[in-house]
Amino acid sequence: MPANIEVKVRLHRPEEMAARVREVAGEPARVFSQEDVFFQVPRGRLKMRLESDSQAEFIYYQRADKPGPRFSSYFRYRPSNAVEVEAELSCLFGRKVSSRRHENCFG
């Protein structure tokens, strides 16, 4: 199962960080929107990520609830019919929460 380490930080001067990252990336930031729909699963976390280009991806992951850097193992699945999979998961587990985000992406 793939894994990563998640680190969340609070930026006090985000425009300065954006300028630094732009220098390294060599291009301006792109803005994209996504919505995460979480399901009430008995273990770990399961979300459906809806991207601005109408693509959907299901991501199951396990991560400790603690502050600081967090190790996470995950599995990603991009079905051909996300609407059908979402309906089945909603019936099986129920929806927990939905969140919409707009993010800047460099490079």
ZIWO-V907317 format. One record per pair of residues at least 12 apart in sequence whose C-alpha atoms are under 6 Angstrom apart, sorted by the first residue. I is the first residue (numbers start at 1). J is the second residue. D is the distance in whole Angstrom. If there is no record, write none. Layout:
# ZIWO-V907317
<<I,J,D> <I,J,D>>
This chain:
# ZIWO-V907317
<<2,73,6> <2,74,6> <3,72,5> <3,73,4> <3,74,6> <4,71,6> <4,72,5> <5,70,5> <5,71,4> <6,69,6> <6,70,5> <7,69,5> <25,107,5> <29,104,6> <29,105,5> <29,106,5> <30,104,5> <30,105,5> <31,103,6> <31,104,5> <32,102,6> <32,103,6> <33,52,5> <33,101,6> <33,102,4> <34,50,5> <34,51,4> <34,52,6> <34,100,6> <34,101,5> <35,49,6> <35,50,5> <35,99,5> <35,100,4> <36,48,6> <36,49,5> <36,98,6> <36,99,5> <37,97,6> <37,98,4> <38,95,6> <38,96,5> <38,97,5> <39,94,6> <39,95,4> <39,96,5> <40,93,5> <40,94,6> <40,95,6> <40,96,5> <41,93,6> <44,61,6> <44,62,5> <45,60,6> <45,61,5> <46,59,6> <46,60,4> <47,59,5> <57,77,6> <57,78,5> <58,76,6> <58,77,5> <59,75,6> <59,76,5> <60,74,6> <60,75,5> <61,73,6> <61,74,4>>
